Amino acid sequence: MKKSRILNSYLNAAIADLGHGDLIVISDAGFPIGDNAKRVDLALEQDVPGIVDILDLIMSDFIYEACYVAEEQKTFNPQLFAKVSALSTRCPVTTVPHEKLIGEMRSKLKYVIRTGAFEPWGNVILQSGIDAPVWFEKPGAIAPSYYEDRVNYREPK
C-alpha cells in the first residue's frame, strides 16, 4: 500500500499529472467547472468533505508555488481565510477578485477537485511548483533571486 496520506486514485493521478505552473482548484460544491478542466469529484453531501480537509491533504503531498483565493474570502469568510493561510506554508495566500478567480483563472485550470463544501468564496487555487531546493542543489546551478524563498524552503516537521 501507498505510504502518503492520499488513498483516492483519481486524486493521486491528478496531482501526478500536474507540471510546473499548472493550476488546480479545491472547489466548493457550486464551482462552475469549465469544459477544459478535468474533474475529480469528491463531494458526498453538504460540507462532506470540506475544503480545509481536502486542502490539507493535497498540500501535504503537493509542491505548490502560489495559493490564490478570492479577495471576498478575506472579508466575508475570514475564518476560512485564516485556515487557508495557516495551511499555506510554502507561500503567502494571494487574493484576487472573485470574478477573476471564476473567470480568467478558471479557464486555465487543469483540474477541479470538487468538495461538498457550502462555503462562501471557498475556492482555493494552487499553482504547481518545483522542489526548488532539489532542482538548484546541482553543482553550478544558480537560483535567481525570485526563487530565494523557494530554494530555502524546508517542510515543517
C-alpha positions in Angstrom: 0.0 0.0 0.0 0.9 3.6 -0.5 2.7 5.4 2.3 1.4 9.0 1.7 -2.0 10.2 3.0 -3.9 10.3 -0.2 -5.7 7.0 -1.0 -8.0 8.2 -3.8 -6.5 7.0 -7.0 -8.1 9.8 -9.1 -6.7 12.5 -6.8 -3.3 10.9 -6.9 -3.4 10.7 -10.7 -4.4 14.4 -10.9 -1.5 15.5 -8.7 1.0 13.4 -10.6 -0.3 14.8 -13.9 0.5 18.4 -12.9 3.5 20.2 -14.3 5.3 23.4 -13.2 2.8 26.3 -13.4 -0.4 24.2 -13.9 -3.4 25.3 -11.9 -5.7 23.1 -9.7 -8.6 24.3 -7.7 -10.0 22.8 -4.5 -13.6 23.9 -5.1 -16.8 24.3 -3.2 -19.8 22.3 -4.4 -21.1 25.1 -6.6 -17.9 26.0 -8.5 -18.6 26.4 -12.3 -16.5 23.7 -13.9 -15.3 24.7 -17.4 -15.2 22.3 -20.4 -11.4 22.3 -20.5 -10.7 21.2 -16.8 -10.7 17.6 -15.6 -12.9 16.9 -12.6 -12.1 14.8 -9.5 -15.5 14.8 -7.7 -15.1 14.1 -4.0 -18.4 15.6 -3.0 -20.6 13.2 -0.9 -23.1 15.5 0.8 -23.3 19.1 2.1 -20.0 20.0 3.6 -18.6 16.5 3.3 -15.7 16.6 2.6 -14.9 20.1 3.4 -12.4 22.4 1.7 -10.0 22.6 4.6 -9.8 18.8 4.9 -9.0 18.3 1.2 -6.7 21.3 1.0 -4.7 20.0 4.0 -4.5 16.6 2.4 -3.4 17.9 -1.0 -0.9 20.4 0.4 0.8 17.5 2.3 1.6 15.7 -0.9 1.9 18.5 -3.5 4.6 21.2 -4.3 2.8 24.5 -5.0 4.4 27.9 -5.5 1.2 30.0 -5.3 -2.1 29.9 -3.5 -5.0 32.1 -4.6 -8.4 32.8 -3.1 -11.0 35.4 -3.8 -10.5 38.8 -2.1 -14.0 38.4 -0.8 -12.9 35.4 1.2 -10.7 37.5 3.4 -13.5 39.9 4.2 -16.7 37.8 4.1 -15.3 34.4 5.2 -12.4 35.4 7.5 -12.3 32.1 9.4 -11.8 30.1 6.2 -9.1 32.6 5.1 -7.3 32.2 8.4 -7.3 28.4 8.0 -6.1 28.5 4.3 -3.4 31.0 5.3 -2.2 28.7 8.2 -2.1 25.7 5.8 -0.2 27.6 3.1 3.4 27.2 4.5 5.2 27.4 1.1 3.9 30.9 0.2 1.6 33.6 1.4 -2.0 33.4 0.2 -2.7 35.8 -2.7 -6.1 37.4 -3.1 -7.7 38.1 -6.4 -11.1 39.5 -7.3 -13.8 36.7 -7.2 -14.7 37.5 -10.8 -11.1 36.9 -11.9 -10.9 33.6 -10.0 -14.1 32.2 -11.5 -13.5 33.8 -14.9 -10.0 34.2 -16.2 -8.3 31.8 -13.8 -11.0 29.1 -14.1 -10.3 29.0 -17.9 -6.7 28.0 -17.1 -7.4 25.2 -14.7 -6.1 21.7 -15.4 -8.1 20.1 -12.6 -11.1 20.8 -10.4 -11.1 18.9 -7.1 -14.8 19.3 -6.1 -15.7 19.1 -2.4 -19.1 19.0 -0.8 -18.4 22.4 0.8 -21.1 25.0 1.0 -18.5 27.8 1.8 -18.9 31.4 0.6 -15.9 32.3 -1.5 -14.4 28.9 -0.6 -12.4 28.1 -3.7 -8.6 27.8 -3.4 -6.4 27.7 -6.5 -2.9 26.2 -6.2 -0.2 26.7 -8.8 2.1 23.7 -9.2 5.7 24.4 -8.4 9.0 22.6 -8.3 11.0 21.3 -5.4 13.5 24.2 -5.7 16.0 23.0 -3.1 16.5 19.8 -5.1 16.5 21.5 -8.5 19.1 24.1 -7.6 21.4 21.9 -5.5 23.2 20.7 -8.6 26.8 21.9 -8.9 27.0 25.1 -10.9 23.2 25.8 -10.7 22.4 29.3 -9.6 19.0 30.1 -8.3 17.6 33.5 -9.4 16.7 36.0 -6.6 13.0 35.4 -7.2 13.5 31.8 -6.2 15.3 32.6 -3.0 12.3 31.8 -0.7 11.6 28.6 -2.6 15.2 27.4 -2.6 15.4 27.9 1.2 12.0 26.3 2.0 12.0 23.3 4.3 8.9 21.3 5.0 7.5 21.8 8.5 8.1 18.9 10.9 
